[in-house]
Amino acid sequence: MRIFVHSATECFTDYKPHGEGLIFNDYLNALVDHGHVFEGYAGEVHLNCKIDGVTIHPLSINCIFRSFRYFKYNRAINRLFMKQVAEGERYDVVWRGNPMGEMCPVAPETSGLPLVVGPLYLSWSSKPQSSTPSKLGPSLIAKRLAPLGWMKTLQKADLIFVTTASLKEGLDRDPAIQATVAISPVMIDPPSHCLSQPKRPIFQLTWIGRLEDEKHPFLALDVVRELVNQGCSVTLNMIGDGVLRDGLHRYAAEHGISEQVEFSGSIPNSKVWDIAAESHVLLSTARDEPYGRAILEGMAVGAVPVVDRSGGAVEFITDGKSGVLCDEHSAQGYVKRILPLISSPELWQKMGEQAREVTHQFSSQVVAASMHSHLMALVNR
């Protein structure tokens, strides 16, 4: 099957710390093994390894009015697609990847072909929303028009891939959406050497994410500070970069935990796997995390996830068995749930094993087989 990819995320990559880009790359890579061929566009393309059967071109768009950049981006892809069809290119399906929502303000052209949309994630419900412009102008016009284009895209779709059961339930209840809605979780394939990698002698927590307010990285430092104050021998490895980096370094120094905290910065995903594999706990301080790829990666190598009870993680973590769901989003709330793991190696080992078992259903082999089945049913209907 030949598939035209109408936006393979803003950053299609196999190594940069861009979650949606890594996830979409995993999907296409696995589906190539089922005989699918992909060609399309993305805002940026950064690949260390070229995939036979996948050709994604970078498409950079400049626009005087920033609020209309995504309108211009989507229309440019539509023109390129229609030009290729007019020149004799043959496709079986059009697939609209990320970005979604208001960043997909123009429905994809399909030339009568079936339209696939996804994967869709839960949204950052706690993320502060930008204020609506008070005066009529480009920003206000774009803000009002964009949701209409996104709804038209969903209504036009024949197949929608979503990452969680709650998203499927919501779309299935919407009478305006006639598409088949299929759950397609993130693919998790840990490197084989990580499965037998020993944990560090000192109890290690690992935190992975952008160093930005919505991820609450200062809370992770407060957790370590409280554990140290209670006499625990622990370390924290913070992986990621962002605008809060310098402030976090200062905060750790000012509160006397610089020796316990290592800031790894932005590193290749292969090194992230190694660090997660030697960790006892994968700590996530974000609220309403849309999915949590990093959480699942930690689980796949036996790190017990300790996360807030919100977002996508609640759909794959069973509290007290395959991980910890914290009801209190505070240092004290997290510490209360981490202390039993530190005091009982048998407990964290058992939970780590159960966490690893959960991720078997997220293997690329399992997920790709399901996606392939849905794609074939789409073109054979």
C-alpha positions as CSV (number, residue, x, y, z in Angstrom):
1,M,0.0,0.0,0.0
2,R,1.3,3.5,-0.9
3,I,0.4,6.2,1.5
4,F,0.8,10.0,1.2
5,V,1.7,11.5,4.6
6,H,0.1,14.9,5.0
7,S,2.4,16.2,7.8
8,A,4.5,13.6,9.6
9,T,4.7,15.8,12.7
10,E,6.5,19.1,13.1
11,C,9.8,17.3,13.6
12,F,10.1,13.9,12.1
13,T,13.1,12.3,13.8
14,D,14.7,9.1,15.1
15,Y,17.0,10.7,17.6
16,K,16.0,14.2,18.6
17,P,14.0,14.7,21.9
18,H,10.7,15.4,20.1
19,G,8.1,12.9,21.4
20,E,5.6,13.1,18.5
21,G,8.3,12.9,15.9
22,L,9.9,9.8,17.5
23,I,6.5,8.1,17.9
24,F,5.4,8.7,14.3
25,N,8.8,7.5,13.0
26,D,8.3,4.3,15.0
27,Y,4.9,3.8,13.4
28,L,6.1,4.2,9.8
29,N,9.3,2.1,10.4
30,A,7.2,-0.8,11.8
31,L,4.5,-0.6,9.1
32,V,7.2,-0.7,6.3
33,D,7.7,-4.4,7.4
34,H,4.1,-5.0,6.5
35,G,4.7,-3.8,2.9
36,H,3.5,-0.2,3.2
37,V,5.4,2.7,1.5
38,F,5.2,6.2,2.7
39,E,5.9,9.6,1.1
40,G,5.1,13.0,2.5
41,Y,6.1,16.1,4.4
42,A,7.1,17.4,7.8
43,G,8.1,20.7,9.2
44,E,11.6,19.4,9.9
45,V,13.3,16.1,9.2
46,H,16.2,14.8,11.3
47,L,17.2,11.2,10.8
48,N,20.3,9.2,11.6
49,C,19.0,6.2,9.8
50,K,17.1,6.3,6.5
51,I,14.2,3.9,6.4
52,D,13.7,2.1,3.1
53,G,10.1,2.7,2.1
54,V,9.8,6.1,3.9
55,T,10.5,9.4,2.2
56,I,9.6,12.4,4.3
57,H,10.6,15.8,2.9
58,P,11.1,18.9,5.1
59,L,8.7,21.8,4.3
60,S,9.7,25.1,5.9
61,I,7.1,27.8,5.8
62,N,7.6,31.5,6.4
63,C,4.6,33.8,7.0
64,I,4.3,37.5,7.9
65,F,1.5,36.7,10.3
66,R,2.7,33.9,12.6
67,S,-0.9,33.0,13.5
68,F,-1.5,32.0,9.9
69,R,1.6,29.9,9.5
70,Y,-0.2,26.6,9.9
71,F,-2.9,27.7,7.3
72,K,-0.1,28.3,4.8
73,Y,1.7,25.0,5.8
74,N,-1.3,22.8,5.3
75,R,-2.3,24.5,2.0
76,A,1.2,24.1,0.7
77,I,1.0,20.4,1.4
78,N,-2.4,20.2,-0.3
79,R,-1.0,21.8,-3.4
80,L,2.0,19.5,-3.5
81,F,-0.2,16.5,-3.1
82,M,-2.7,17.5,-5.9
83,K,0.3,18.3,-8.2
84,Q,1.7,14.9,-7.7
85,V,-1.6,13.2,-8.3
86,A,-2.1,15.3,-11.5
87,E,1.4,14.2,-12.7
88,G,0.4,10.5,-12.3
89,E,1.5,9.6,-8.8
90,R,-0.7,6.9,-7.4
91,Y,-1.6,6.5,-3.7
92,D,-4.0,4.3,-1.8
93,V,-4.5,6.4,1.3
94,V,-3.8,9.9,2.7
95,W,-2.6,10.0,6.3
96,R,-2.7,13.2,8.3
97,G,-0.2,13.0,11.2
98,N,0.6,15.7,13.8
99,P,0.3,18.5,14.6
100,M,-3.4,18.4,15.4
101,G,-6.1,20.7,16.6
102,E,-5.7,24.4,15.8
103,M,-2.4,23.5,14.1
104,C,-4.4,21.6,11.5
105,P,-6.7,24.5,10.4
106,V,-7.1,23.2,6.8
107,A,-8.5,19.8,6.0
108,P,-6.2,17.6,3.8
109,E,-7.0,17.2,0.1
110,T,-7.5,13.5,-0.6
111,S,-8.5,13.3,-4.3
112,G,-11.2,10.8,-3.3
113,L,-8.8,8.5,-1.3
114,P,-9.5,7.3,2.2
115,L,-8.2,9.7,5.0
116,V,-6.4,8.5,8.1
117,V,-5.9,10.9,11.0
118,G,-3.7,10.3,14.0
119,P,-2.4,9.4,16.4
120,L,-4.4,11.6,18.7
121,Y,-3.3,12.3,22.2
122,L,-4.9,13.7,25.3
123,S,-4.4,17.4,25.6
124,W,-2.5,19.4,28.3
125,S,-5.7,20.4,30.1
126,S,-3.7,22.3,32.8
127,K,-1.6,24.2,30.3
128,P,-2.3,27.9,30.4
129,Q,-4.1,29.1,27.4
130,S,-3.0,32.2,25.5
131,S,-5.4,35.1,25.9
132,T,-7.8,35.8,23.1
133,P,-6.9,38.9,21.2
134,S,-9.2,41.8,22.1
135,K,-9.1,43.5,18.7
136,L,-10.1,42.1,15.3
137,G,-6.9,41.2,13.5
138,P,-5.0,38.2,12.1
139,S,-4.6,36.4,15.4
140,L,-8.3,36.6,16.3
141,I,-9.3,35.5,12.8
142,A,-6.9,32.6,12.8
143,K,-8.0,31.5,16.3
144,R,-11.7,31.4,15.3
145,L,-11.1,29.7,11.9
146,A,-8.6,27.0,13.0
147,P,-11.0,24.8,15.0
148,L,-13.4,24.7,12.1
149,G,-10.7,23.3,9.8
150,W,-9.8,20.7,12.4
151,M,-13.4,19.6,12.9
152,K,-13.7,19.3,9.1
153,T,-10.7,17.1,9.1
154,L,-12.1,14.8,11.7
155,Q,-15.5,14.7,9.9
156,K,-13.7,13.9,6.6
157,A,-11.6,11.0,8.2
158,D,-12.3,7.4,7.4
159,L,-10.0,6.0,10.1
160,I,-8.7,7.8,13.3
161,F,-5.9,6.3,15.3
162,V,-6.0,7.3,19.0
163,T,-3.6,6.5,21.8
164,T,-6.0,5.9,24.7
165,A,-9.3,4.2,25.4
166,S,-10.9,7.5,26.7
167,L,-10.2,9.3,23.5
168,K,-11.8,6.4,21.5
169,E,-14.9,6.6,23.8
170,G,-15.2,10.3,23.3
171,L,-14.9,10.2,19.5
172,D,-17.3,7.2,19.2
173,R,-19.9,9.2,21.1
174,D,-19.6,12.2,18.6
175,P,-22.4,11.8,16.0
176,A,-20.5,14.2,13.6
177,I,-17.6,11.7,13.3
178,Q,-18.3,8.7,11.2
179,A,-14.8,7.3,11.1
180,T,-13.6,4.0,12.5
181,V,-11.7,4.9,15.7
182,A,-8.9,2.5,16.6
183,I,-6.6,2.5,19.6
184,S,-2.9,2.6,18.5
185,P,-0.7,3.0,21.5
186,V,2.9,4.2,21.5
187,M,5.4,1.5,20.4
188,I,8.0,0.6,23.0
189,D,10.9,-1.7,22.1
190,P,13.7,-1.5,24.7
191,P,17.2,-2.4,23.5
192,S,17.9,-6.0,24.5
193,H,21.0,-5.1,26.6
194,C,18.8,-2.9,28.8
195,L,16.7,-5.8,29.9
196,S,19.5,-7.3,31.9
197,Q,21.2,-4.1,33.0
198,P,21.8,-4.0,36.8
199,K,20.4,-1.1,38.9
200,R,22.7,1.4,40.5
201,P,23.9,0.6,44.1
202,I,22.4,3.9,45.3
203,F,18.6,4.2,44.8
204,Q,18.2,6.3,41.7
205,L,15.3,8.3,40.4
206,T,15.2,9.4,36.8
207,W,13.2,12.3,35.5
208,I,12.7,12.8,31.7
209,G,11.2,15.8,29.9
210,R,11.4,19.4,28.8
211,L,12.6,21.7,31.5
212,E,9.5,23.8,31.3
213,D,6.7,24.9,33.8
214,E,4.1,22.4,32.5
215,K,6.4,19.5,33.5
216,H,7.0,20.8,37.1
217,P,10.7,20.0,37.2
218,F,11.3,22.0,40.5
219,L,8.9,19.6,42.2
220,A,11.3,16.8,41.3
221,L,14.1,18.6,43.1
222,D,11.8,19.2,46.1
223,V,11.2,15.4,46.2
224,V,14.9,14.7,46.3
225,R,15.5,17.4,49.0
226,E,12.7,15.9,51.2
227,L,14.1,12.4,50.7
228,V,17.6,13.5,51.7
229,N,16.2,15.4,54.7
230,Q,14.6,12.1,55.8
231,G,18.0,10.4,55.7
232,C,17.5,8.5,52.4
233,S,20.5,7.9,50.2
234,V,19.2,8.7,46.7
235,T,20.2,10.3,43.4
236,L,18.2,12.0,40.7
237,N,19.1,12.1,37.0
238,M,17.2,14.9,35.2
239,I,17.2,14.3,31.4
240,G,16.1,17.1,29.2
241,D,16.6,20.8,28.4
242,G,14.6,23.9,28.4
243,V,14.1,27.5,29.6
244,L,14.3,26.5,33.3
245,R,17.7,24.8,33.1
246,D,19.8,27.5,34.8
247,G,17.2,28.1,37.4
248,L,17.1,24.4,38.3
249,H,20.9,24.3,38.6
250,R,20.8,27.3,41.0
251,Y,17.9,25.8,43.0
252,A,19.8,22.5,43.5
253,A,22.9,24.4,44.7
254,E,20.9,26.8,47.0
255,H,19.2,23.8,48.7
256,G,22.3,21.7,49.1
257,I,21.4,18.8,46.8
258,S,23.8,19.4,43.9
259,E,25.7,16.2,44.8
260,Q,22.5,14.2,44.6
261,V,21.3,15.6,41.3
262,E,22.8,15.1,37.9
263,F,21.6,17.2,34.9
264,S,22.2,15.1,31.8
265,G,20.6,17.7,29.4
266,S,19.4,16.7,26.0
267,I,20.8,13.4,25.0
268,P,20.2,10.8,22.3
269,N,17.4,8.3,23.0
270,S,19.8,5.4,23.2
271,K,21.5,7.0,26.2
272,V,18.1,7.7,27.8
273,W,17.4,3.9,27.6
274,D,20.6,3.2,29.4
275,I,20.0,5.6,32.2
276,A,16.4,4.4,32.7
277,A,17.5,0.8,32.8
278,E,19.9,1.5,35.8
279,S,17.2,3.5,37.7
280,H,14.9,2.2,40.4
281,V,12.1,4.8,39.8
282,L,10.9,6.8,36.8
283,L,9.7,10.0,38.3
284,S,7.1,12.1,36.5
285,T,6.0,15.4,38.1
286,A,3.9,16.6,35.1
287,R,0.1,16.9,35.5
288,D,-2.2,15.8,32.7
289,E,0.7,14.3,30.7
290,P,-1.0,13.6,27.4
291,Y,0.5,10.1,27.1
292,G,3.9,9.5,28.7
293,R,6.3,7.8,26.3
294,A,9.2,8.3,28.7
295,I,7.1,6.7,31.5
296,L,6.5,3.6,29.3
297,E,10.1,3.4,28.3
298,G,11.1,3.4,32.0
299,M,8.6,0.7,32.7
300,A,9.9,-1.5,29.9
301,V,13.3,-1.7,31.6
302,G,12.0,-2.3,35.1
303,A,11.9,1.3,36.5
304,V,8.9,1.7,38.7
305,P,6.8,4.7,37.5
306,V,5.9,7.2,40.2
307,V,3.5,9.7,38.5
308,D,0.6,12.1,39.2
309,R,-2.8,10.4,39.0
310,S,-3.8,12.2,35.7
311,G,-3.4,12.2,32.0
312,G,-2.7,9.1,29.8
313,A,-0.7,7.3,32.4
314,V,-3.8,6.3,34.4
315,E,-4.8,4.1,31.5
316,F,-1.8,1.8,31.6
317,I,-0.6,2.0,35.3
318,T,-2.3,0.0,38.0
319,D,-1.6,1.8,41.3
320,G,0.3,-0.3,43.7
321,K,1.0,-3.1,41.2
322,S,2.7,-1.8,38.0
323,G,3.5,1.6,39.4
324,V,2.4,4.4,41.7
325,L,-0.3,7.0,41.0
326,C,0.1,9.9,43.4
327,D,-3.1,11.7,44.5
328,E,-1.2,14.6,46.1
329,H,0.8,16.7,43.7
330,S,3.4,17.9,46.2
331,A,6.9,16.8,47.4
332,Q,5.3,15.3,50.5
333,G,2.8,13.4,48.4
334,Y,5.4,11.9,46.2
335,V,7.8,11.1,49.0
336,K,5.1,9.3,51.0
337,R,4.7,6.9,48.0
338,I,8.4,6.6,47.3
339,L,9.6,5.7,50.8
340,P,8.1,2.2,50.8
341,L,10.0,1.5,47.5
342,I,13.3,2.6,49.1
343,S,12.8,0.6,52.3
344,S,11.7,-2.6,50.6
345,P,13.8,-3.8,47.7
346,E,11.4,-6.7,47.3
347,L,8.5,-4.3,46.7
348,W,10.1,-2.2,44.0
349,Q,11.5,-5.3,42.3
350,K,8.1,-6.9,42.2
351,M,6.5,-3.6,40.9
352,G,9.3,-3.2,38.4
353,E,8.6,-6.7,37.0
354,Q,4.9,-6.0,36.7
355,A,5.7,-2.7,35.0
356,R,7.8,-4.5,32.5
357,E,5.1,-7.0,31.8
358,V,2.5,-4.2,31.0
359,T,4.7,-2.9,28.2
360,H,4.7,-6.1,26.3
361,Q,1.4,-5.0,24.7
362,F,3.2,-1.9,23.4
363,S,5.8,-3.7,21.3
364,S,6.1,-2.6,17.7
365,Q,5.2,-6.1,16.5
366,V,1.8,-6.0,18.3
367,V,0.9,-2.4,17.6
368,A,2.0,-2.5,13.9
369,A,0.0,-5.7,13.3
370,S,-3.2,-4.0,14.6
371,M,-2.5,-0.8,12.5
372,H,-1.9,-2.9,9.4
373,S,-5.1,-4.7,9.9
374,H,-7.1,-1.5,10.1
375,L,-5.3,0.0,7.1
376,M,-6.0,-3.0,4.9
377,A,-9.7,-3.1,6.0
378,L,-9.9,0.6,5.0
379,V,-8.8,0.0,1.4
380,N,-10.6,-3.3,1.0
381,R,-14.0,-2.1,2.2
